[in-house]
Amino acid sequence: MMSNNENEDDIVVVNPNNPESPALHFEILGEWNRARASKLTLPHATCNTPIFMPVGTQGTIKGLTSEQIKELNCGIILGNTYHLGNRPGIDVMNKVGGLHKFMNYNGNILTDSGGFQMVSLLKLAHITEEGVKFKSPHDGTEMMLTPEESMRVQNAIGADIMMALDDVVHSTTTGERLEEAMYRTLRWIDRCIEAHKRPKVQNLFGIVQGGLNADLRSICLREMKKRTQLPGFAIGGLSGGESKV
């Protein structure tokens, strides 16, 4: 599954160590070399993969109505936890019964954890072990996004696939900061798993970090696979300036 934009989680794969998730069923239909065609069943709909996921950051795909999105049969659309947590906010999400009802859309939704804003809004963010403190680009108010808060917002949104909060750095980052981010991502995934309140109806995916360092990527993936509560993973930290060759 691939997306078109500002969320760093460009490629999503299913965890072979968790084949019995109550909110996800994955069936391989055909394979050729390293390519495969599959059927992915999520709480709101079944779609075929590979799939292109258009982005509706704040609950809408710009220029399209909900009826038009349904007609296009997108399969999955993306929303953003940071932006939706700011506006309209978790109280509105809880009151209306989640993002599906808010935008009158009964298809699948995947939400980014808000982690990418550590890169896109870096000048407005302060990152610590606790989480990330953002200053709103709209009115200057502060928002503390922790793994627990990211889960709370995403549970209120009701996304079919929720991304865990990860420590995101620019893809071309090297050295100690890259290693710090990868290991912090592993510590945060355990906090996300603990805070996730709706595992029977919402899927929590881990995010594999490590930049362009193959050894760090391997360590992160190996550790993520041990978390059998995760039905899938995203390959995070890409589309941030690295060479496409």
C-alpha positions in Angstrom: 0.0 0.0 0.0 1.4 3.4 -0.9 0.3 7.0 -0.2 0.8 10.2 -2.1 2.3 12.6 0.3 3.2 14.2 3.6 2.9 11.1 5.8 6.2 9.3 6.1 4.6 5.8 6.2 4.8 5.1 2.5 4.7 1.3 2.4 2.6 -0.9 4.7 3.0 -4.7 5.2 1.2 -7.3 7.2 2.8 -9.0 10.1 3.2 -12.8 9.4 3.5 -13.4 13.2 -0.1 -12.2 13.7 -2.3 -13.9 11.2 -5.4 -14.0 13.4 -6.1 -10.3 14.1 -9.8 -9.9 14.6 -9.8 -6.6 12.7 -7.7 -7.7 9.7 -7.6 -10.6 7.2 -4.9 -10.8 4.6 -5.1 -13.2 1.6 -2.4 -13.5 -1.1 -4.0 -14.0 -4.5 -0.9 -14.3 -6.6 2.8 -13.9 -6.7 5.5 -13.2 -9.3 9.1 -12.9 -8.2 9.0 -10.3 -5.3 5.6 -8.9 -6.4 2.3 -10.1 -5.1 -1.4 -9.3 -5.4 -3.5 -9.6 -2.3 -6.9 -9.0 -0.7 -7.0 -7.0 2.5 -10.2 -7.1 4.6 -10.5 -4.4 7.3 -13.5 -3.4 9.5 -15.1 -1.1 6.9 -14.3 -2.8 3.6 -12.2 -5.2 1.6 -9.7 -3.8 -0.9 -7.0 -5.2 -3.2 -3.3 -4.6 -2.8 -1.0 -3.0 -4.0 -3.2 0.0 -3.4 -2.8 3.8 -3.7 -4.1 5.7 -0.7 -5.1 9.3 -1.3 -4.6 11.7 1.6 -7.4 13.5 3.4 -5.2 15.1 6.1 -8.1 16.9 8.0 -10.9 14.6 7.1 -11.3 15.5 3.4 -9.6 14.9 0.1 -9.3 18.4 -1.2 -11.7 19.1 -4.1 -13.8 15.9 -3.6 -17.0 15.3 -1.8 -17.5 12.1 0.3 -19.9 10.9 -2.4 -17.2 11.3 -5.1 -14.7 9.5 -2.9 -17.1 6.6 -2.6 -17.6 6.6 -6.4 -13.8 6.4 -7.0 -13.6 3.3 -4.7 -10.3 4.4 -3.2 -10.1 1.5 -0.9 -8.3 3.3 1.9 -7.8 7.1 2.6 -5.4 8.7 5.0 -6.1 11.1 7.9 -3.6 12.8 10.2 -3.7 12.4 14.0 -1.9 15.6 14.7 -4.1 17.8 12.5 -7.4 16.1 13.5 -6.4 16.2 17.1 -6.0 20.0 16.8 -9.1 20.6 14.6 -11.8 19.5 15.0 -10.4 17.8 18.1 -11.0 14.7 20.1 -14.2 16.0 21.8 -15.9 16.5 18.4 -14.6 13.0 17.3 -16.1 11.4 20.4 -19.4 13.4 20.1 -20.0 12.4 16.4 -18.8 8.9 16.8 -15.5 9.0 14.9 -14.1 10.3 11.6 -16.2 8.0 9.4 -19.4 9.6 10.6 -17.8 13.1 10.7 -17.0 12.9 7.0 -20.0 10.7 6.0 -17.6 8.0 4.6 -18.0 4.3 5.3 -14.8 3.1 3.7 -11.4 2.3 5.2 -9.3 5.0 6.9 -5.7 4.9 7.9 -4.3 7.5 10.3 -0.7 8.6 10.6 0.3 8.9 14.3 1.4 12.6 14.0 5.1 11.5 14.0 5.8 13.0 10.6 5.2 16.5 12.0 8.5 16.0 13.9 10.0 16.6 10.5 7.5 18.9 8.7 7.0 21.1 11.8 10.4 20.6 13.3 10.8 24.3 14.1 7.6 24.1 16.1 8.4 20.8 17.9 10.5 19.8 21.0 11.2 16.0 21.2 11.8 14.2 24.5 11.5 10.7 25.8 8.0 11.6 27.0 6.8 12.6 23.6 6.7 15.7 21.3 5.6 19.1 22.3 4.2 21.0 19.3 3.3 24.7 19.0 0.2 25.0 16.8 0.9 26.7 13.5 -2.6 28.2 13.7 -2.8 29.9 17.1 0.5 29.1 18.9 -1.1 26.9 21.5 0.9 23.9 22.7 0.0 20.3 22.2 1.9 17.4 23.9 1.7 14.3 21.7 2.8 11.2 23.6 2.3 7.6 22.5 -0.6 7.5 24.9 -2.2 10.6 23.5 -1.7 9.5 19.9 -3.6 6.3 20.7 -6.3 8.2 22.5 -6.9 10.5 19.5 -6.8 7.6 17.0 -9.2 5.5 19.1 -11.6 8.5 19.0 -11.1 8.9 15.2 -11.9 5.2 14.7 -9.4 4.5 12.0 -9.3 1.0 10.6 -5.4 1.2 10.7 -3.7 3.3 13.3 0.0 4.1 13.1 2.1 4.0 16.3 3.8 7.2 17.3 7.5 6.9 16.2 10.5 9.2 16.5 10.9 10.4 13.0 14.0 12.0 11.6 14.9 13.2 8.1 15.7 10.2 5.9 19.3 11.3 5.3 20.1 11.7 9.0 23.1 9.7 10.2 25.0 9.0 13.5 23.7 9.1 17.1 20.4 10.9 16.4 19.4 8.2 13.9 20.2 5.4 16.3 18.4 7.3 19.2 15.3 7.7 17.0 15.2 4.0 16.1 15.5 2.7 19.7 13.0 5.3 21.0 10.6 4.1 18.3 10.9 0.6 19.9 10.3 2.0 23.4 7.3 4.0 22.2 5.7 1.0 20.4 5.3 -0.7 23.8 3.6 2.3 25.2 1.3 2.5 22.2 0.3 -1.2 22.5 -0.5 -0.6 26.2 -2.6 2.5 25.5 -4.5 1.0 22.5 -8.1 0.4 23.8 -9.9 -1.0 20.8 -7.7 -3.8 19.3 -10.7 -5.9 18.2 -12.0 -3.2 15.8 -8.9 -1.1 15.1 -5.5 -2.3 13.9 -2.3 -0.8 15.4 0.7 -1.0 13.0 4.3 -0.5 14.1 6.7 1.6 12.1 10.1 0.4 11.1 12.7 3.2 11.4 16.4 3.3 10.9 16.9 5.8 8.0 19.2 4.5 5.3 21.1 2.3 7.7 20.3 -1.3 6.8 21.6 -2.6 10.2 19.3 -0.3 12.2 16.4 -1.2 9.9 17.0 -4.9 10.5 17.2 -4.4 14.3 14.0 -2.4 14.3 12.1 -4.9 12.1 13.3 -7.9 14.1 12.1 -6.2 17.3 8.8 -5.1 15.8 8.0 -8.7 14.7 8.3 -9.8 18.3 5.3 -7.6 19.1 2.7 -10.1 18.1 -0.1 -7.7 19.0 0.7 -5.8 15.8 -1.1 -7.0 12.7 1.2 -5.1 10.4 4.0 -2.6 9.9 4.8 0.6 8.0 8.3 1.2 6.5 8.7 4.7 7.9 11.1 7.6 7.4 11.2 7.5 3.6 10.3 10.2 1.0 12.4 12.7 2.9 15.1 13.6 0.5 16.9 10.4 -0.1 18.1 9.4 -3.5 15.5 7.5 -5.6 18.2 5.5 -7.4 
